[in-house]
Amino acid sequence: MGQQPVEPANGQTLPSRHGQPEPRLPHEHDESSDSHPAKKDARVEQAARDLAAGQQDTGRTPVVTELARKEFPSPAEKKTPP
């Protein structure tokens, strides 16, 4: 008698050929729901608490964005009114 096809757990994706399990290819592993950790990142949770408590985000993104706008203006910003 043949083997029964493998049934993946809820939310998991398992490649199979002719009802038999096969190893995942790299892109299949990366895109699978079960390849990503379910636990939350403590740093992200701390950042959310800090923002909720009224602390200011000290990341570099706003500074870099403003500098980029000054140094490399978009075509719309380059145009000067006649």
Rosetta blueprint (number, residue, H / E / L):
1 M L
2 G L
3 Q L
4 Q L
5 P L
6 V L
7 E L
8 P L
9 A L
10 N L
11 G L
12 Q L
13 T L
14 L L
15 P L
16 S E
17 R E
18 H L
19 G L
20 Q E
21 P E
22 E L
23 P L
24 R L
25 L L
26 P H
27 H H
28 E H
29 H H
30 D H
31 E H
32 S L
33 S H
34 D H
35 S H
36 H L
37 P L
38 A L
39 K L
40 K L
41 D L
42 A H
43 R H
44 V H
45 E H
46 Q H
47 A H
48 A H
49 R H
50 D H
51 L H
52 A H
53 A L
54 G L
55 Q L
56 Q L
57 D L
58 T L
59 G L
60 R L
61 T H
62 P H
63 V H
64 V H
65 T H
66 E H
67 L H
68 A H
69 R H
70 K H
71 E H
72 F L
73 P L
74 S L
75 P H
76 A H
77 E H
78 K H
79 K L
80 T L
81 P L
82 P L
